[in-house]
């Protein structure tokens, strides 16, 4: 059997222009899939992105005896009836980091769950401590060996929980675990990203009582039982940002429909630092054709800094694409990756393509543009770095090969089809076996 991954062949230089319909938010879809375990009634999700991570989560649900039915290309009906299992295989856990999100709903529903350590992108240390601290506060016993064994009483107990970091997945896990707990749970220093907010809205549709949505203090009044519902997943602001940056550096123009303006405020502000400007009217984002991009210095002609952080700060998932954009903007700019110590280790690939980048340390780099990038044969190391390398190839001279295209497929829906529709010269190459 052939185990080789597919690749992308890209001939760079074409403007990326046209209309983009964004996919459903990847980081909202994954916890929402897990949330179906909280009820024995059907949950119907629309605008579900067709990405590899979603398909792995669906495999995990099916292994737990959840009925999964695609009723339309982007709509799935999930029914976790009375015979659900509570042990997730090591193979599923290793393939997707969000397998840890099965813990909260299965504890709430069955009082026990066994998981293996989660896999996912290798972008640095990603602590599970906030998950364990919060679940223990709710009354869960956790035994860690080669697997994680979680056990609890029939019903969890509401508590005040302080997270020592605003972890997205820990917040989501605790929201699901606390939805049917006895009493009130308050999560202090909760994550408040758009995908966390959308999960809260789904849970409230299922009968949960969550308040403080959009803030870093969430209050959950435990209810006896949740019920089925129907929900449309919000658009993916990371995909939108990636395509906007690509279109701008390729000399294209772009219109994106279905945008949530408040999800784009910090992205718009930060993109402007490298000369990328777009407007939003209602739910339509418009990126005009740009000339030469220029870095905008801070007051006093000081070299500007782009850094990331928990919402509403600039999202870490857009750091890699924006570093590529900065290689095409005139002037120097400092990037400071505060959240993941291995996020920037893809930069050597860009340097090999001719980018003017100095990696100062694992968290900081200085980019000086503009650089004429040239073709290369490269491997996609993680989802966001993979998209960034793909962007670089699309503006580079000559033909590039991006190996391990499946990594990009984990977070971007049919990226080659979307890019071809926008004018890119890209094809997927299957291995010869």
Secondary structure, DSSP 8 states (H G I E B T S, - for coil): ------EEEEE------EEEE--B-HHHHHHHHHHGGG-SS-EEEES----HHHHHHHHHHHHTT-EEEEEETTEEEEE--TT---B--HHHHHH-GGGGGHHHHHHHHHSEEEEE------SS----HHHHHHHHHTT-EEEESSEEEEE--SS-B--EEE-SS--HHHHHHHHHHHTTSBSEEEEET----HHHHHHHHHHHHTT-EEE-TTSSEEEEE--S----EEEE--B-HHHHHHHHHHHHHTT--EEEES--GGGGHHHHHHHGGGT---EEETTEEEE----SEE---BTTTB--EEE--STTS--GGGHHHHHHHHTTEEEEEEEE--S-TTGGGGHHHHHHTT--EEEEETTEEEEEE----B--EEE--SHHHHHHHHHHHHHSBSEEEEE-HHHHHTTSTTHHHHHHHTT-EEEEE----
